[in-house]
Amino acid sequence: MTVGSWDHARTRGWCSPATAAHAFIAAAALLLASCTVQLVPAYDDYIANNLTQLSQTIETYYAAMPASGYSKESFPKQEAFYADTLGKIEALKTRAASRPVPDAAVTRWLGMQQKPENGTVVGNGIPTVASLGKVSELVMDLRDRQRANGLSAAFVKNEVGQIRIALNGAITYEMALKR
């Protein structure tokens, strides 16, 4: 038997099964200790600030609406507002969706996300993405209705109320990420 051979190490207890198991457990513990699990996306100041600006833009636009609403004939004057607003919404939605998040199955397993009945998780489970999707739908509906028939003040009040709720959800979620 030569010094440095496997038999020499084995007989001296350097590589016994117990020693190997302890070494494996120590290595695994070090590896796990260095890992962090992020269960929500990181706070993004750009998203938070632009959600607030988007909310202000929409509120200001509809607060200036005449008591009679917006006529079909006035649509060409407001078309730029709709295009700009929808562009901002989609850009924010893309940025919010691009943040890394854990797999939806992990968040459901931890009880952080409910699986919808149809099995589809909107926006990878990110509330901001889902809220902005709702805002986009509502703004497109307002645009399309104004183009086709004009908008009554009562209809706008209802739609803007729904937009407020959706934006409030997104802003609240983003501000919670800041903590």
C-alpha positions in Angstrom: 0.0 0.0 0.0 1.4 3.4 -1.0 0.9 6.7 0.7 -1.7 8.7 -1.2 -3.5 5.7 -2.5 -7.2 5.2 -2.1 -6.7 2.3 0.3 -4.4 4.4 2.5 -7.0 7.2 2.7 -9.9 4.8 3.3 -8.1 3.0 6.1 -7.2 6.2 7.8 -10.9 7.4 7.9 -10.4 10.4 5.6 -13.0 9.2 3.1 -15.3 7.1 5.2 -19.0 7.2 4.2 -19.7 9.3 7.3 -17.0 11.9 6.4 -18.3 12.0 2.8 -21.9 12.6 4.0 -20.8 15.3 6.4 -18.8 17.0 3.6 -21.9 16.8 1.3 -24.2 18.3 3.9 -21.7 21.1 4.6 -21.4 21.9 0.9 -25.2 21.8 0.4 -25.7 24.1 3.4 -23.2 26.6 2.1 -24.8 26.5 -1.3 -28.3 27.0 0.1 -27.2 29.8 2.4 -25.9 31.7 -0.6 -29.2 31.5 -2.4 -32.0 34.0 -2.1 -35.5 33.6 -3.2 -37.3 36.6 -4.6 -41.1 36.1 -4.5 -42.0 39.4 -6.0 -40.4 41.6 -8.6 -38.0 44.3 -7.6 -39.3 47.9 -7.2 -38.9 50.0 -10.3 -39.0 53.8 -9.7 -39.7 54.4 -13.4 -42.9 52.2 -13.3 -44.1 53.8 -10.1 -43.6 57.4 -11.3 -45.1 56.8 -14.7 -48.2 55.1 -13.3 -48.8 58.2 -11.2 -48.3 60.4 -14.3 -50.6 58.2 -16.4 -53.3 58.5 -13.7 -52.9 62.3 -13.6 -53.0 62.5 -17.4 -56.2 60.5 -17.6 -57.9 62.3 -14.7 -57.0 65.7 -16.2 -58.2 64.9 -19.6 -61.6 63.7 -18.5 -62.0 66.4 -15.8 -61.8 68.9 -18.7 -64.6 67.2 -20.5 -67.7 69.4 -21.3 -70.9 68.6 -19.4 -72.4 67.3 -22.6 -69.6 64.8 -23.1 -67.4 64.4 -26.2 -69.1 64.3 -29.5 -68.3 62.0 -32.4 -67.2 65.1 -34.4 -64.7 66.1 -31.8 -62.8 62.7 -32.0 -60.1 63.9 -34.4 -59.1 66.5 -31.8 -58.8 63.8 -29.1 -57.2 61.1 -31.3 -53.7 62.1 -30.3 -54.6 61.8 -26.6 -55.8 58.2 -27.1 -52.8 57.2 -29.1 -50.3 58.7 -26.6 -52.1 57.3 -23.6 -52.4 53.8 -25.1 -48.7 53.9 -26.1 -47.7 54.8 -22.5 -49.9 52.1 -21.1 -48.4 49.4 -23.3 -44.8 50.6 -22.6 -45.4 50.4 -18.9 -47.1 47.0 -19.3 -44.0 45.7 -21.2 -41.6 47.1 -18.6 -43.6 45.6 -15.7 -43.8 42.2 -17.4 -40.1 42.1 -18.1 -39.1 42.0 -14.5 -38.0 38.5 -13.3 -40.6 36.8 -11.1 -40.8 33.3 -9.7 -42.7 30.7 -11.6 -46.5 30.9 -11.1 -46.6 27.4 -9.8 -44.2 28.4 -7.0 -46.2 31.4 -5.9 -49.4 29.3 -6.0 -47.7 26.6 -3.9 -46.8 29.3 -1.4 -50.3 30.6 -1.4 -49.4 33.9 -2.9 -51.4 33.5 -6.1 -54.7 32.0 -6.9 -55.0 29.9 -10.0 -57.9 31.2 -12.1 -60.6 28.8 -13.0 -59.6 28.8 -16.7 -55.9 28.1 -15.8 -54.6 31.3 -17.3 -52.5 33.7 -15.1 -52.7 37.2 -16.6 -49.3 39.0 -16.8 -47.4 36.1 -15.2 -49.3 36.9 -12.0 -47.9 40.5 -11.8 -50.8 42.7 -10.6 -49.4 45.8 -12.4 -49.5 44.0 -15.8 -53.1 42.8 -15.2 -54.2 46.2 -14.0 -52.6 48.0 -17.0 -54.3 45.5 -19.3 -57.6 46.5 -17.8 -56.8 50.2 -18.2 -55.8 49.6 -21.8 -59.1 47.8 -22.5 -61.1 50.7 -20.9 -59.2 53.4 -22.8 -59.6 51.6 -26.1 -63.4 51.2 -25.4 -63.6 55.0 -24.7 -61.7 55.7 -27.9 -63.8 53.4 -30.0 -67.1 54.6 -28.6 -66.2 58.2 -29.1 -65.1 57.6 -32.7 -68.4 55.7 -33.4 -71.1 57.6 -31.4 -69.5 60.2 -29.1 -69.3 59.8 -25.3 -71.9 60.8 -22.7 -70.6 62.3 -19.5 -72.3 59.5 -17.5 -70.6 56.8 -19.5 -67.2 58.5 -19.1 -67.8 58.8 -15.4 -68.4 55.1 -15.1 -65.4 54.1 -17.3 -63.0 56.5 -15.6 -64.2 55.1 -12.2 -63.1 51.6 -13.4 -59.8 53.1 -14.7 -59.2 54.6 -11.3 -59.7 51.3 -9.6 -57.3 49.5 -11.9 -54.6 52.2 -11.7 -55.0 52.3 -7.9 -54.3 48.6 -7.8 -51.2 48.9 -9.9 -49.9 52.0 -8.0 -50.6 50.3 -4.6 -48.7 47.2 -5.7 -45.7 49.1 -7.0 -45.5 51.2 -3.8 -45.7 48.1 -1.7 -42.6 46.8 -3.6 -40.7 49.9 -2.5 -40.7 48.8 1.1 
